[in-house]
Amino acid sequence: MGWKYLILVISLFLLVSCAQQEHIVEQAAPNQIKNVDVLKNSDTSGITTEDAGYFGNSKGFLAKPKKEGIYPAVVMIHEWWGLNDNIKEMARSLAAEGYVVLAVDLFGKVAKTPDEARQLTSAIRSNNTGAIQNMKAAVEYLKKQSNVDDNKIASMGWCFGGQMSLQLSLNELLAATVIYYGNLEADPAKLSAIKWPVLGIFGEKDTSIPVESVKKFEAALKQLGIENEIHIYPNVGHAFANPSGANYAPNETMDAWKKTIGFLDRNLKFFRPIPDEWKACSIDSDCVETSGGPCTCANEGVQDAINKKYLDEWQSNLEKIWPKV
């Protein structure tokens, strides 16, 4: 009986240690730094925000550019604390990059203690049907917005929200998926539902989402031919992009955010066809070759081109995605 008792004690110790680690990582600090201050994101004066009733009594946080236009959109999913000010700041920052962002609320409240947060997330993890319905409703809400390109909607989330971002992707047609250190799925049969690019951000020292599970996830994506970008940051742990956590790593957070914006821009913005008005020209000499499609007046229609007067704007878009080294 002695060895069985020893195994039980060791198992309980590991379980408690993992739970304590999760609590320490997610514990809010009294005078916490804000990601928006560290990231130095785009000026948010050009956006507008409002509460959005998108699913029953659930109210999300909608952030969008003030300037008229058609924009790609993102369903943003909170960590285990719920839809708090940090997530709203990130929604504002992403909207300032030219996105319509709906930060969903899967709890209906913001958790005040780690124990409350754990209870809320555990309930959803044990039965995520309601959460998936909630997130799918968010996608439909965005599709109905007059300023949203309904073919360019992505999901993204951190920690618990990263797991939910993947779960939404397994149950909804999207254009891109972003996962920050969320629980993963490595079953190719399930992942085969994804037909679009995936970005994964992880920490090498994360004991909640170990590197081995990340590698299995990446291998399954590659096996299925799903385009993916998986980044494992060395010497950082779980929730390293959470400014309220003990594992917060500002430099890695800035780099991950840069990679996130680039990934979303590449897949939701600049691979779209050049607008017809950018192609219009009077003579062939007005055209400059690009990869977006021929000008309407191009000889034999064989050159990929754009009107010269829009070239600077096109170049600035490309330089934003692929800056010169």
C-alpha positions as CSV (number, residue, x, y, z in Angstrom):
1,M,0.0,0.0,0.0
2,G,3.0,2.3,0.7
3,W,3.9,2.8,-2.9
4,K,0.3,3.5,-4.0
5,Y,0.0,6.1,-1.3
6,L,3.3,7.7,-2.4
7,I,2.0,7.9,-6.0
8,L,-1.2,9.5,-4.8
9,V,0.6,12.1,-2.8
10,I,2.9,12.9,-5.7
11,S,-0.1,13.2,-8.1
12,L,-1.9,15.5,-5.8
13,F,1.2,17.6,-5.4
14,L,1.6,18.0,-9.1
15,L,-2.0,18.9,-9.5
16,V,-1.9,21.6,-6.9
17,S,1.4,22.9,-8.2
18,C,-0.1,23.3,-11.8
19,A,-3.2,25.0,-10.4
20,Q,-1.0,27.4,-8.3
21,Q,1.1,28.1,-11.3
22,E,-1.9,29.0,-13.4
23,H,-3.2,31.3,-10.6
24,I,0.2,33.0,-10.3
25,V,0.4,33.5,-14.0
26,E,-3.0,35.0,-14.4
27,Q,-3.1,36.9,-11.0
28,A,-3.9,40.6,-11.6
29,A,-1.4,43.0,-10.2
30,P,-2.6,46.1,-8.3
31,N,-0.7,48.6,-10.6
32,Q,-0.5,46.5,-13.7
33,I,1.2,47.8,-16.8
34,K,-0.9,47.9,-20.0
35,N,0.0,46.2,-23.2
36,V,-1.2,49.2,-25.1
37,D,1.6,51.2,-23.4
38,V,4.3,48.7,-24.1
39,L,3.3,47.9,-27.7
40,K,3.0,51.5,-28.7
41,N,0.1,50.5,-31.0
42,S,-1.4,52.8,-33.6
43,D,-3.2,55.9,-32.5
44,T,-6.7,54.8,-31.4
45,S,-8.2,58.3,-31.9
46,G,-9.4,57.1,-35.3
47,I,-11.6,54.4,-33.9
48,T,-15.0,54.2,-32.3
49,T,-16.3,51.7,-29.7
50,E,-19.6,50.5,-28.4
51,D,-21.2,47.7,-26.5
52,A,-22.7,45.1,-28.9
53,G,-25.5,42.7,-28.1
54,Y,-24.7,39.8,-30.4
55,F,-26.0,36.7,-28.6
56,G,-28.9,36.6,-26.2
57,N,-28.0,38.6,-23.2
58,S,-24.3,38.6,-24.0
59,K,-22.8,42.0,-24.7
60,G,-19.4,42.2,-26.5
61,F,-17.1,45.1,-27.0
62,L,-17.1,46.4,-30.6
63,A,-14.2,48.5,-31.9
64,K,-14.0,49.8,-35.4
65,P,-12.3,52.5,-37.6
66,K,-14.2,55.7,-37.9
67,K,-13.3,56.1,-41.5
68,E,-15.9,54.7,-43.9
69,G,-14.8,51.6,-45.8
70,I,-15.0,47.9,-45.9
71,Y,-12.7,46.2,-43.4
72,P,-11.7,42.6,-42.4
73,A,-13.0,41.6,-39.0
74,V,-11.8,39.6,-35.9
75,V,-13.6,37.8,-33.2
76,M,-11.4,38.4,-30.2
77,I,-11.7,36.0,-27.2
78,H,-10.7,36.8,-23.7
79,E,-8.5,35.0,-21.2
80,W,-9.8,33.3,-18.1
81,W,-10.6,36.7,-16.4
82,G,-13.3,37.5,-18.9
83,L,-13.9,40.6,-21.0
84,N,-11.8,43.0,-18.9
85,D,-10.1,46.3,-19.7
86,N,-7.0,44.6,-21.0
87,I,-8.9,42.8,-23.7
88,K,-10.8,46.0,-24.6
89,E,-7.5,47.8,-25.0
90,M,-6.3,45.1,-27.3
91,A,-9.5,45.3,-29.3
92,R,-8.9,49.1,-29.7
93,S,-5.3,48.6,-30.7
94,L,-6.3,46.0,-33.4
95,A,-9.1,48.2,-34.7
96,A,-6.6,51.0,-35.1
97,E,-4.7,48.7,-37.5
98,G,-7.8,48.7,-39.8
99,Y,-10.0,45.9,-38.4
100,V,-13.5,45.7,-37.1
101,V,-13.1,43.8,-33.8
102,L,-15.8,42.2,-31.7
103,A,-14.4,41.1,-28.3
104,V,-16.9,38.5,-27.1
105,D,-18.1,37.8,-23.6
106,L,-18.2,34.1,-22.8
107,F,-18.8,34.5,-19.0
108,G,-21.3,37.4,-18.6
109,K,-19.0,38.8,-15.9
110,V,-15.4,39.6,-15.1
111,A,-13.8,37.2,-12.6
112,K,-12.5,38.8,-9.4
113,T,-10.4,36.0,-8.1
114,P,-8.4,33.1,-9.6
115,D,-10.8,30.6,-8.1
116,E,-13.8,32.3,-9.7
117,A,-11.9,32.4,-13.1
118,R,-11.0,28.8,-12.8
119,Q,-14.6,27.8,-12.1
120,L,-15.9,29.8,-15.1
121,T,-13.4,28.3,-17.5
122,S,-13.7,24.8,-16.2
123,A,-17.5,24.9,-16.8
124,I,-16.9,25.8,-20.4
125,R,-14.1,23.4,-21.0
126,S,-16.3,20.6,-19.7
127,N,-19.1,21.6,-22.0
128,N,-18.3,24.1,-24.7
129,T,-21.5,23.9,-26.7
130,G,-22.8,27.2,-25.4
131,A,-19.5,29.0,-25.9
132,I,-19.3,27.8,-29.5
133,Q,-22.8,29.0,-30.1
134,N,-21.8,32.3,-28.6
135,M,-18.7,32.7,-30.8
136,K,-20.6,31.6,-33.9
137,A,-23.2,34.3,-33.2
138,A,-20.3,36.8,-33.0
139,V,-19.2,35.8,-36.5
140,E,-22.8,36.2,-37.8
141,Y,-23.0,39.6,-36.1
142,L,-19.9,40.8,-37.9
143,K,-21.1,39.5,-41.2
144,K,-24.1,41.7,-40.9
145,Q,-22.1,44.9,-40.3
146,S,-22.1,47.2,-43.3
147,N,-18.4,47.9,-43.0
148,V,-17.2,44.3,-42.8
149,D,-15.9,42.1,-45.6
150,D,-17.9,38.9,-44.6
151,N,-15.3,36.7,-46.4
152,K,-12.5,38.1,-44.2
153,I,-13.2,37.2,-40.6
154,A,-10.6,35.7,-38.3
155,S,-10.5,34.5,-34.7
156,M,-7.9,35.2,-32.0
157,G,-7.5,34.7,-28.3
158,W,-5.1,34.3,-25.4
159,C,-4.8,31.3,-23.1
160,F,-8.4,30.1,-22.5
161,G,-9.3,32.4,-25.4
162,G,-6.6,30.8,-27.5
163,Q,-8.2,27.4,-26.9
164,M,-11.6,28.9,-27.8
165,S,-10.2,30.5,-30.9
166,L,-9.2,27.0,-32.1
167,Q,-12.6,25.5,-31.1
168,L,-14.4,28.2,-33.1
169,S,-12.2,27.4,-36.1
170,L,-13.3,23.7,-35.9
171,N,-16.9,24.8,-36.0
172,E,-17.1,27.8,-38.3
173,L,-15.8,29.0,-41.7
174,L,-13.2,31.6,-41.1
175,A,-10.3,33.3,-43.0
176,A,-7.6,33.0,-40.4
177,T,-7.0,31.7,-36.9
178,V,-4.7,33.2,-34.2
179,I,-3.9,31.2,-31.0
180,Y,-1.9,32.5,-28.1
181,Y,-0.8,29.6,-25.9
182,G,-4.2,27.9,-25.8
183,N,-4.9,24.2,-25.3
184,L,-4.5,22.5,-28.6
185,E,-6.0,19.7,-30.7
186,A,-3.7,17.3,-32.5
187,D,-6.3,14.9,-34.1
188,P,-6.0,15.4,-37.9
189,A,-9.6,14.2,-38.3
190,K,-10.8,17.2,-36.3
191,L,-8.3,19.7,-37.6
192,S,-9.2,18.9,-41.2
193,A,-12.2,21.3,-40.7
194,I,-9.6,24.2,-41.0
195,K,-9.0,25.4,-44.6
196,W,-7.2,28.6,-43.8
197,P,-3.9,29.8,-42.3
198,V,-3.2,29.4,-38.6
199,L,-0.8,31.5,-36.4
200,G,0.3,30.0,-33.1
201,I,2.2,31.9,-30.4
202,F,3.8,29.9,-27.5
203,G,6.4,29.9,-24.8
204,E,9.2,27.4,-24.5
205,K,8.9,27.2,-20.7
206,D,5.1,26.9,-20.7
207,T,4.2,23.8,-18.6
208,S,0.5,24.3,-19.3
209,I,1.0,24.0,-23.1
210,P,4.2,22.1,-23.4
211,V,6.4,22.3,-26.5
212,E,5.7,18.7,-27.2
213,S,2.0,19.4,-27.6
214,V,2.8,22.4,-29.8
215,K,5.0,20.2,-32.1
216,K,2.2,17.6,-32.4
217,F,-0.3,20.3,-33.3
218,E,2.2,21.8,-35.9
219,A,2.8,18.3,-37.4
220,A,-0.9,17.6,-37.7
221,L,-1.4,20.9,-39.5
222,K,1.5,20.2,-41.9
223,Q,0.2,16.7,-42.5
224,L,-3.1,18.2,-43.6
225,G,-1.5,20.8,-45.7
226,I,-2.8,23.7,-43.6
227,E,-0.7,26.8,-43.9
228,N,0.7,27.6,-40.5
229,E,3.1,29.9,-38.7
230,I,4.1,28.5,-35.3
231,H,6.4,30.5,-33.1
232,I,7.8,29.2,-29.8
233,Y,9.6,31.9,-27.8
234,P,12.6,30.7,-25.8
235,N,12.8,31.2,-22.1
236,V,9.3,32.5,-21.5
237,G,6.4,30.7,-19.8
238,H,2.6,30.6,-20.0
239,A,0.7,33.9,-20.6
240,F,3.9,35.8,-21.3
241,A,1.8,38.4,-23.2
242,N,-0.4,39.1,-20.2
243,P,0.7,42.3,-18.5
244,S,-0.9,41.4,-15.2
245,G,1.0,38.1,-14.9
246,A,4.2,37.1,-13.3
247,N,5.5,35.7,-16.6
248,Y,5.0,38.9,-18.6
249,A,7.7,39.3,-21.2
250,P,7.4,42.8,-22.9
251,N,10.0,42.2,-25.7
252,E,8.5,38.9,-26.7
253,T,5.0,40.4,-26.4
254,M,6.0,43.2,-28.8
255,D,7.5,40.8,-31.3
256,A,4.4,38.5,-31.1
257,W,2.1,41.4,-31.7
258,K,4.1,42.4,-34.7
259,K,3.9,38.9,-36.1
260,T,0.1,38.8,-35.4
261,I,-0.5,42.1,-37.3
262,G,1.6,40.9,-40.2
263,F,-0.2,37.6,-40.3
264,L,-3.6,39.1,-40.2
265,D,-2.7,41.7,-42.8
266,R,-1.2,39.2,-45.2
267,N,-4.3,36.9,-45.0
268,L,-7.1,39.4,-44.6
269,K,-6.0,42.5,-46.3
270,F,-3.4,42.7,-49.0
271,F,-3.9,39.4,-50.8
272,R,-7.3,40.7,-51.9
273,P,-7.8,41.7,-55.6
274,I,-6.8,45.2,-56.4
275,P,-9.9,47.4,-56.6
276,D,-11.1,48.0,-60.1
277,E,-10.7,51.7,-59.8
278,W,-7.0,51.2,-59.1
279,K,-6.7,49.3,-62.4
280,A,-8.4,51.9,-64.6
281,C,-6.2,53.8,-67.0
282,S,-6.2,55.6,-70.3
283,I,-3.0,54.3,-71.9
284,D,-0.9,51.2,-71.2
285,S,2.1,53.4,-70.1
286,D,0.0,54.3,-67.0
287,C,0.3,50.7,-65.8
288,V,3.0,49.2,-63.5
289,E,3.4,45.5,-63.0
290,T,2.2,44.0,-59.7
291,S,0.7,40.7,-58.7
292,G,-2.8,41.9,-58.4
293,G,-4.3,41.6,-61.9
294,P,-4.0,43.4,-65.3
295,C,-5.1,47.0,-65.9
296,T,-8.2,47.1,-68.0
297,C,-6.2,48.8,-70.8
298,A,-3.1,46.5,-70.6
299,N,-1.9,45.0,-73.9
300,E,-3.3,41.5,-74.4
301,G,-4.2,41.5,-70.7
302,V,-1.1,39.6,-69.8
303,Q,0.6,41.9,-67.3
304,D,-0.2,42.1,-63.6
305,A,-0.5,45.8,-63.2
306,I,-1.8,48.8,-61.3
307,N,-2.3,52.5,-62.3
308,K,0.8,54.5,-61.4
309,K,-1.1,57.0,-59.3
310,Y,-1.9,54.2,-56.8
311,L,1.5,52.8,-56.8
312,D,2.7,54.6,-53.7
313,E,-0.2,53.4,-51.6
314,W,0.4,49.8,-52.9
315,Q,4.1,50.0,-52.0
316,S,3.3,51.3,-48.5
317,N,1.0,48.4,-47.9
318,L,3.7,46.0,-49.1
319,E,6.4,47.6,-46.9
320,K,4.1,47.4,-43.9
321,I,3.8,43.6,-44.3
322,W,7.4,43.0,-45.6
323,P,9.5,45.9,-44.2
324,K,13.0,46.3,-45.6
325,V,15.6,44.6,-43.4
